[in-house]
Amino acid sequence: AKLDWETRYGTLTMIGGYSELFETFREDLDYTSLSALEAEQPLDISAWTGELRFSSPEGQATRWLAGAFYQDTSRDIDTFLGLNLNGPFAFLAGLPPGAGVPDEKLVVMIPLAQQQQDYRSYAFFGQVSHGLLETLALTAALRYDNEHREEFSPAPNPGIPAIRSATYSEFQPKVSLAWRLTPDARLYGTVS
């Protein structure tokens, strides 16, 4: 969703969104006609984002923009190994070899791994552009990003911690020069 509110000082813009995805990946692991081994990975992702920005009125020689951004994402994925107990692994179900209907699968899913990831990021940004000439504009911008990632995965390896987290942050300055050659063509140079 996007909302714009125009004032005499500039335009306030609010943008927000939410998305959700659930899908399951399946794979034949034995690559034969037996369908003895399978893998399954259900994946569940949800994310919402929001941005708020305030920009200068149109038609000025000096234009500016300032804003903030936030995103929150959750990603869960599990990994299962499937054994077809109506095939080569019938003995695990206490069945004699060849028991059951060969074309039907009796799959037991064994959990192998579980992983939950949470990402939270935010940014603050600003930009000022000034027309030096009618066809030449100089722009200076600065953005600060911060992202915190956390992952939970109970691991069978005792050397790997079950919860891992890290935070990344960065200031990103940028200066650019834009030259309008024709109404349809521009030449840009940027240092960032």
Helices and strands as residue ranges (DSSP letters): E 2-7, E 10-28, E 37-55, E 62-84, G 90-93, E 107-133, E 136-152, E 163-182, E 185-191
